[in-house]
Amino acid sequence: MRRRTSPDVNAGHATAAALSAVPDRTALVVDGDALTFAGLETLTRRTAAALAATGVGPGDRVALLDRGSALAVATIFAAARLGAATAQMNAHLTEGELRQLAGLAGARVGVAGGDVVDRLGAALDGPVLGAAAVAAVDGDAAPPTVGDGDDTALVLFTSGTTGLPKPVAISHRSLDDRMAFYGRPIDPAAAPAVDLLSVPLFHIGGTLGMLVSLHQGKQLVILPRFEAGAWLDLVERHRVTQTFVVPTMLRRILDHPRFAAADLGSLRSLSYGAAAAPVDLVRRAVAALPGVDLSNTFGQTETLGAFAALTPEDHRRGDRLGSLGRPLPGIELRILDPVTGEPVPPGAPGEFVVRAGQNTTAAWLRTGDTGWEDAEGYLFLTGRLADTINRGGEKFGPVEVEEVLRTHPAVVDVGVVGVPDPDLGERVGAVVVTDGTVSAAGLIGHASAYLAGYKVPELVVFVDELPVTALGKPDRPALRARLAGATPAPRPAG
């Protein structure tokens, strides 16, 4: 059952309990610089005053472009206190892409980190504040807090992997509920747990993780740019206890030459999600991190984080490591035919449709994710509707093809897409990272032993590293681009 901390809570005061109980405890660590909860409150008030001086007030949107900093966190809180909301953007986007997102969100004022201030400034018609501008403002000039309940507290963008990104408005009430769902009372006498923010703040996992960590009075270490060696260093140096990563990050951590020697004894919990996790990768993680509780969390921006999870106990059980887990308490899930909207037969694939109080857009949300459910209620992903491959009228998801190819001992990683074809509509293409000991013909032969003929890749391209999005998801358009001009290989008979 979901819990509420209060009927009218403004998300900009997510640190209120910690500020009262442990004001001098370190709240944030970024690039070696630490800020206490009292210091974060001072920065938040200054940021609120600076934004208010530009005219930001109830209903406004503030573009936020930052790789991860105390200023970014303070801006999220400050905008919410003004009755406004940050619209958080990917720092890798171009000026044109930023202008487009600002237009979609209706943002005229921005806040940006040092190396991207000029880019956001060129994309907006209004002022863009940096750290120096905020530091020059008196926090006592911050206006009283306004906004709560169903007022918008935050705007996040969908990943845009199936089309243009769209802004998703998230209310104070929704954020309050999620913080309460994950929350625990703060014990001032106990040593604080240390969370590592490994994913960007513009990702729902980043923002929600930040809010929950600080709401619980934890110390949050921010990794502005992911690099596996830097991740290992921060876990060791700050004795990190919990973090969330995407599967691409997890693979790079396990592959890092210093992994075996790194002191990860403080790590107690590691969750992963945002993209399909290959079974072989999960098995490696279970073996390599025996003292760590592993969880696979599955959700999206519109569901405000996870609606299903494969628990630590499921990982120890070990027989469903390819599963997304089961729906969380309070979640209603249906699997429907995406064309007819009717329930599919047991075990058949269809679209996940979810109803939960945490949904931001609809009572019943069509997620666009496709998969099936086994007899024990465990969910298995087959892909995204927009990624569905249609070869001559036969439709299937890329994930099952990827999983089969990954069972070949020479395959390190693989991405599968449908490639436009004038005859069949689409042909199956695979972009593959290997150890160099297998040919395209060898992979096709391997796949043909496990898959129906129409699912077997015809186009195979070898690369050193798969293209991924800033969130670590497979970059399907980039995969198609890598396959452009590839010549179909002979298909096995049958």
TADA-V471417 format. One record per residue. N is the residue number from 1. RES is the residue in one letter. D_FIRST is the distance of its C-alpha to the first C-alpha in whole Angstrom. Layout:
# TADA-V471417
N:RES:D_FIRST + N:RES:D_FIRST
This chain:
# TADA-V471417
1:M:0 + 2:R:4 + 3:R:7 + 4:R:10 + 5:T:13 + 6:S:15 + 7:P:16 + 8:D:19 + 9:V:19 + 10:N:21 + 11:A:21 + 12:G:24 + 13:H:23 + 14:A:21 + 15:T:23 + 16:A:24 + 17:A:22 + 18:A:24 + 19:L:27 + 20:S:27 + 21:A:27 + 22:V:28 + 23:P:31 + 24:D:33 + 25:R:31 + 26:T:32 + 27:A:29 + 28:L:31 + 29:V:33 + 30:V:35 + 31:D:38 + 32:G:39 + 33:D:39 + 34:A:36 + 35:L:34 + 36:T:33 + 37:F:30 + 38:A:33 + 39:G:35 + 40:L:32 + 41:E:31 + 42:T:35 + 43:L:35 + 44:T:32 + 45:R:34 + 46:R:37 + 47:T:36 + 48:A:34 + 49:A:38 + 50:A:39 + 51:L:37 + 52:A:38 + 53:A:42 + 54:T:41 + 55:G:40 + 56:V:36 + 57:G:34 + 58:P:31 + 59:G:31 + 60:D:33 + 61:R:32 + 62:V:33 + 63:A:34 + 64:L:33 + 65:L:35 + 66:D:35 + 67:R:35 + 68:G:33 + 69:S:34 + 70:A:33 + 71:L:34 + 72:A:32 + 73:V:29 + 74:A:31 + 75:T:31 + 76:I:28 + 77:F:27 + 78:A:30 + 79:A:30 + 80:A:26 + 81:R:28 + 82:L:31 + 83:G:28 + 84:A:29 + 85:A:28 + 86:T:29 + 87:A:30 + 88:Q:30 + 89:M:33 + 90:N:34 + 91:A:37 + 92:H:39 + 93:L:39 + 94:T:42 + 95:E:44 + 96:G:44 + 97:E:40 + 98:L:39 + 99:R:41 + 100:Q:39 + 101:L:36 + 102:A:37 + 103:G:38 + 104:L:35 + 105:A:33 + 106:G:35 + 107:A:36 + 108:R:39 + 109:V:39 + 110:G:38 + 111:V:37 + 112:A:38 + 113:G:39 + 114:G:43 + 115:D:44 + 116:V:42 + 117:V:43 + 118:D:46 + 119:R:44 + 120:L:41 + 121:G:44 + 122:A:46 + 123:A:43 + 124:L:42 + 125:D:45 + 126:G:43 + 127:P:43 + 128:V:42 + 129:L:41 + 130:G:41 + 131:A:41 + 132:A:44 + 133:A:44 + 134:V:41 + 135:A:42 + 136:A:45 + 137:V:43 + 138:D:42 + 139:G:39 + 140:D:40 + 141:A:40 + 142:A:36 + 143:P:36 + 144:P:33 + 145:T:29 + 146:V:28 + 147:G:25 + 148:D:22 + 149:G:19 + 150:D:20 + 151:D:23 + 152:T:23 + 153:A:23 + 154:L:24 + 155:V:26 + 156:L:26 + 157:F:28 + 158:T:27 + 159:S:29 + 160:G:32 + 161:T:33 + 162:T:33 + 163:G:35 + 164:L:35 + 165:P:32 + 166:K:30 + 167:P:28 + 168:V:24 + 169:A:23 + 170:I:20 + 171:S:19 + 172:H:19 + 173:R:15 + 174:S:14 + 175:L:15 + 176:D:14 + 177:D:10 + 178:R:11 + 179:M:13 + 180:A:11 + 181:F:8 + 182:Y:12 + 183:G:13 + 184:R:15 + 185:P:18 + 186:I:21 + 187:D:24 + 188:P:27 + 189:A:29 + 190:A:27 + 191:A:29 + 192:P:27 + 193:A:25 + 194:V:27 + 195:D:25 + 196:L:28 + 197:L:27 + 198:S:29 + 199:V:28 + 200:P:29 + 201:L:27 + 202:F:28 + 203:H:26 + 204:I:22 + 205:G:21 + 206:G:24 + 207:T:23 + 208:L:19 + 209:G:20 + 210:M:23 + 211:L:20 + 212:V:18 + 213:S:21 + 214:L:22 + 215:H:19 + 216:Q:19 + 217:G:23 + 218:K:24 + 219:Q:27 + 220:L:27 + 221:V:30 + 222:I:31 + 223:L:33 + 224:P:35 + 225:R:36 + 226:F:35 + 227:E:38 + 228:A:37 + 229:G:40 + 230:A:38 + 231:W:35 + 232:L:36 + 233:D:38 + 234:L:35 + 235:V:33 + 236:E:36 + 237:R:37 + 238:H:34 + 239:R:33 + 240:V:30 + 241:T:27 + 242:Q:24 + 243:T:25 + 244:F:24 + 245:V:27 + 246:V:28 + 247:P:30 + 248:T:33 + 249:M:32 + 250:L:32 + 251:R:35 + 252:R:37 + 253:I:36 + 254:L:36 + 255:D:40 + 256:H:41 + 257:P:44 + 258:R:43 + 259:F:39 + 260:A:41 + 261:A:42 + 262:A:39 + 263:D:38 + 264:L:34 + 265:G:34 + 266:S:31 + 267:L:29 + 268:R:26 + 269:S:23 + 270:L:24 + 271:S:22 + 272:Y:24 + 273:G:23 + 274:A:24 + 275:A:27 + 276:A:28 + 277:A:29 + 278:P:32 + 279:V:31 + 280:D:35 + 281:L:33 + 282:V:30 + 283:R:32 + 284:R:34 + 285:A:31 + 286:V:30 + 287:A:34 + 288:A:35 + 289:L:32 + 290:P:31 + 291:G:30 + 292:V:27 + 293:D:23 + 294:L:23 + 295:S:21 + 296:N:21 + 297:T:19 + 298:F:19 + 299:G:18 + 300:Q:20 + 301:T:21 + 302:E:20 + 303:T:16 + 304:L:16 + 305:G:16 + 306:A:15 + 307:F:13 + 308:A:15 + 309:A:16 + 310:L:19 + 311:T:18 + 312:P:21 + 313:E:21 + 314:D:22 + 315:H:25 + 316:R:26 + 317:R:26 + 318:G:28 + 319:D:29 + 320:R:26 + 321:L:27 + 322:G:28 + 323:S:24 + 324:L:21 + 325:G:19 + 326:R:16 + 327:P:13 + 328:L:10 + 329:P:7 + 330:G:6 + 331:I:10 + 332:E:13 + 333:L:16 + 334:R:20 + 335:I:23 + 336:L:26 + 337:D:29 + 338:P:30 + 339:V:33 + 340:T:32 + 341:G:28 + 342:E:28 + 343:P:26 + 344:V:28 + 345:P:29 + 346:P:27 + 347:G:28 + 348:A:30 + 349:P:29 + 350:G:27 + 351:E:25 + 352:F:22 + 353:V:20 + 354:V:16 + 355:R:14 + 356:A:11 + 357:G:10 + 358:Q:12 + 359:N:15 + 360:T:18 + 361:T:20 + 362:A:19 + 363:A:17 + 364:W:18 + 365:L:20 + 366:R:23 + 367:T:22 + 368:G:26 + 369:D:25 + 370:T:27 + 371:G:26 + 372:W:26 + 373:E:23 + 374:D:25 + 375:A:25 + 376:E:22 + 377:G:20 + 378:Y:21 + 379:L:22 + 380:F:25 + 381:L:26 + 382:T:30 + 383:G:30 + 384:R:29 + 385:L:31 + 386:A:33 + 387:D:34 + 388:T:35 + 389:I:39 + 390:N:41 + 391:R:44 + 392:G:47 + 393:G:44 + 394:E:42 + 395:K:38 + 396:F:36 + 397:G:34 + 398:P:36 + 399:V:33 + 400:E:35 + 401:V:38 + 402:E:37 + 403:E:36 + 404:V:39 + 405:L:41 + 406:R:39 + 407:T:40 + 408:H:44 + 409:P:45 + 410:A:46 + 411:V:43 + 412:V:42 + 413:D:40 + 414:V:40 + 415:G:39 + 416:V:39 + 417:V:40 + 418:G:42 + 419:V:45 + 420:P:47 + 421:D:50 + 422:P:52 + 423:D:53 + 424:L:49 + 425:G:47 + 426:E:45 + 427:R:46 + 428:V:44 + 429:G:45 + 430:A:44 + 431:V:44 + 432:V:44 + 433:V:44 + 434:T:46 + 435:D:48 + 436:G:52 + 437:T:52 + 438:V:51 + 439:S:53 + 440:A:51 + 441:A:53 + 442:G:52 + 443:L:48 + 444:I:49 + 445:G:50 + 446:H:47 + 447:A:45 + 448:S:47 + 449:A:47 + 450:Y:43 + 451:L:42 + 452:A:44 + 453:G:47 + 454:Y:45 + 455:K:42 + 456:V:45 + 457:P:46 + 458:E:49 + 459:L:49 + 460:V:48 + 461:V:49 + 462:F:49 + 463:V:47 + 464:D:47 + 465:E:43 + 466:L:41 + 467:P:40 + 468:V:36 + 469:T:35 + 470:A:34 + 471:L:30 + 472:G:32 + 473:K:31 + 474:P:34 + 475:D:37 + 476:R:38 + 477:P:40 + 478:A:42 + 479:L:42 + 480:R:44 + 481:A:46 + 482:R:47 + 483:L:48 + 484:A:50 + 485:G:53 + 486:A:53 + 487:T:55 + 488:P:53 + 489:A:54 + 490:P:55 + 491:R:53 + 492:P:53 + 493:A:54 + 494:G:52
